[in-house]
Amino acid sequence: MTISIVYHSVYGHTAKLAQAVAKGAQINEDTTVHLISVDDTEIKWDLLEKSDAIIFGSPTYNGTISSGLKKFFEDSTKAAWLEFKWRNKIAAGFTNSGAFSGDKLNSLITIALFAAQHGMIWTGLDLHPANEKNNVPTKNLNRLGSWLGSMAQSDDDSPEVTPGKDDLDTAQYLGKRVAEITTQFIR
């Protein structure tokens, strides 16, 4: 199984989340996970076409995805959309901003709509919002209460410090969930 994580990160916070997603997606030795920054000089469109799942990540700027991920989306029209090369691939998304809300939901909706336009199958989070009083192992996950995808909040500090552990664990959970669903889907 091959899972690709396509992301844009300006200050390193979203890249840190992408690494957490990758860690979660690596469920066994038969899983290959690729991190693809949209800042790479050449996007590996053939690798994305061969991937069983693609997870998209972006910081939230001004209430939507970054211009870097938007450009990747636009470039995918010729590379993938015209021939529906990503049809029936599993898709998911994650985002990060400095504010607790920061309109991150709009970024996830933008990513989900993009995936729908490609005929992809969306995977969200199956987690209740974080609640310390819950007696379940996932009680600290989904701190920002999203079902559409993984959300994180980063303080105005270095990526070595932020986003925090609970947000990184939620991103890792998303990666694991996508890998498990993809495993079931490709059987």
Solvent accessible surface area in square Angstrom, and as a share of the most:
residue,aa,sasa,rsa
1,M,44,0.20
2,T,28,0.16
3,I,0,0.00
4,S,0,0.00
5,I,0,0.00
6,V,0,0.00
7,Y,29,0.11
8,H,15,0.07
9,S,19,0.12
10,V,82,0.47
11,Y,156,0.59
12,G,22,0.21
13,H,25,0.11
14,T,2,0.01
15,A,20,0.16
16,K,48,0.20
17,L,1,0.01
18,A,0,0.00
19,Q,104,0.46
20,A,12,0.09
21,V,0,0.00
22,A,13,0.10
23,K,138,0.58
24,G,6,0.06
25,A,0,0.00
26,Q,83,0.37
27,I,58,0.29
28,N,64,0.33
29,E,158,0.71
30,D,104,0.54
31,T,6,0.03
32,T,66,0.38
33,V,32,0.18
34,H,58,0.26
35,L,77,0.38
36,I,7,0.04
37,S,21,0.14
38,V,21,0.12
39,D,95,0.49
40,D,67,0.35
41,T,149,0.87
42,E,138,0.62
43,I,27,0.14
44,K,118,0.50
45,W,65,0.23
46,D,89,0.46
47,L,34,0.17
48,L,0,0.00
49,E,75,0.33
50,K,150,0.63
51,S,1,0.00
52,D,39,0.20
53,A,0,0.00
54,I,0,0.00
55,I,0,0.00
56,F,0,0.00
57,G,0,0.00
58,S,0,0.00
59,P,7,0.05
60,T,9,0.06
61,Y,78,0.30
62,N,160,0.82
63,G,15,0.14
64,T,50,0.29
65,I,10,0.05
66,S,2,0.01
67,S,93,0.60
68,G,17,0.16
69,L,0,0.00
70,K,98,0.41
71,K,124,0.53
72,F,6,0.02
73,F,16,0.07
74,E,99,0.45
75,D,64,0.33
76,S,0,0.00
77,T,61,0.35
78,K,171,0.72
79,A,24,0.19
80,A,2,0.02
81,W,95,0.33
82,L,110,0.55
83,E,131,0.59
84,F,71,0.29
85,K,70,0.30
86,W,2,0.01
87,R,133,0.49
88,N,81,0.42
89,K,22,0.09
90,I,2,0.01
91,A,0,0.00
92,A,0,0.00
93,G,0,0.00
94,F,1,0.00
95,T,0,0.00
96,N,7,0.04
97,S,12,0.08
98,G,53,0.51
99,A,54,0.42
100,F,127,0.53
101,S,76,0.49
102,G,25,0.25
103,D,85,0.44
104,K,1,0.00
105,L,94,0.47
106,N,68,0.35
107,S,0,0.00
108,L,0,0.00
109,I,85,0.43
110,T,38,0.22
111,I,0,0.00
112,A,18,0.14
113,L,104,0.52
114,F,14,0.06
115,A,1,0.01
116,A,65,0.50
117,Q,99,0.44
118,H,4,0.02
119,G,27,0.26
120,M,15,0.07
121,I,64,0.32
122,W,65,0.23
123,T,5,0.03
124,G,16,0.15
125,L,8,0.04
126,D,80,0.42
127,L,10,0.05
128,H,143,0.64
129,P,58,0.37
130,A,37,0.29
131,N,65,0.33
132,E,121,0.54
133,K,186,0.79
134,N,52,0.27
135,N,154,0.79
136,V,73,0.42
137,P,139,0.88
138,T,46,0.27
139,K,67,0.29
140,N,52,0.27
141,L,22,0.11
142,N,4,0.02
143,R,85,0.31
144,L,38,0.19
145,G,24,0.23
146,S,5,0.03
147,W,141,0.50
148,L,48,0.24
149,G,0,0.00
150,S,1,0.01
151,M,23,0.10
152,A,0,0.00
153,Q,17,0.08
154,S,6,0.04
155,D,86,0.45
156,D,157,0.81
157,D,74,0.38
158,S,41,0.27
159,P,33,0.21
160,E,148,0.66
161,V,97,0.56
162,T,7,0.04
163,P,2,0.01
164,G,34,0.33
165,K,148,0.63
166,D,46,0.24
167,D,2,0.01
168,L,34,0.17
169,D,42,0.22
170,T,1,0.01
171,A,0,0.00
172,Q,57,0.25
173,Y,53,0.20
174,L,0,0.00
175,G,0,0.00
176,K,94,0.40
177,R,58,0.21
178,V,0,0.00
179,A,0,0.00
180,E,74,0.33
181,I,46,0.23
182,T,0,0.00
183,T,36,0.21
184,Q,125,0.55
185,F,104,0.43
186,I,84,0.43
187,R,217,0.79
